[in-house]
Amino acid sequence: MVFGVFFFQHQEFVVVVHVADARTSVLHPASTTHRQLSDKQLEEAGVAPDLIRLSVGIENVDDIIEDLQQALNLID
């Protein structure tokens, strides 16, 4: 699962169930904020099973870019 490889490979990002934070965070809506929806409702809402939400925080921009790039490099 591509999102799993990407989702858990961050040094700087925090994995959260909300995005109300000053830190950069990643969120998997289908299993967190939208988990109560059926597959049909998820599709209608535009929430794909492999959707990852990235909320950029106030950390150093170079650190965020580097962390994002190293995670993306793991995806074939």
N, C-alpha and C positions, 0 to 999 in steps of 0.2 A: 504494500500500500504506500504510494508515493507520499501522501500527506504525513504518514507516520514517520518516515525517514526525515522529512523536513521539520516536522512539528517538534521533535524532541532533540534536535541537534544544535541548539543555541547555547552560547556561553553567556550572553548578556540579557536575553529575553526571559521574562517570567511567564510561565504557563498559568493562566487564570480562567475563571468562569465569568468574569466581568471585565470591562475596560475602563473603569473609573479609577485610574491610577496614573501617577506621573511617570512610572517606569514603562519602558517598551514591553509589550506583552503580546502573546499569541493565544488565540482562542479557537477551539473547534466547535462552532455553533451547533452542529448536528448532534453532538453528544453532551452539550452543556446548556446554553441559553435556549435552544429550540428542541431539547430532547423530548418534550412532552408531545410534539407533533408527530403525526403519522408520516410514513414515507410520501404519501400523496400530498399532504399539507406542506412537507418540507420542499418538495418539488415546486408546488405552487408559489411558495414563498421565495423561491430562488436559492434555497440552501442546499447545495450539492453535498453528497457524502464526503467529498474530499476538499470542501471549502475550508480555508484557514483565514481567520481574520487577524491582521497585524495592526496593532495600535501603537504608533510611534510615540515614545516618551521624550523626556528631556535630557537623556544621556548624550554624550558626545556623538555627533553625527558620524564621524569616522568609525567609531566603535560599532554603531548600529549597522552601518553599511558592511563592515568587515564580517560581522556575525551573520548577517543575512546572506552574504556571498558564500561563506563557508558552508552554510546549510544547503543553499541551492546547488553547490558543487557536488553534493552527495547524491543528487537525483540524476539518474541516467537519462 
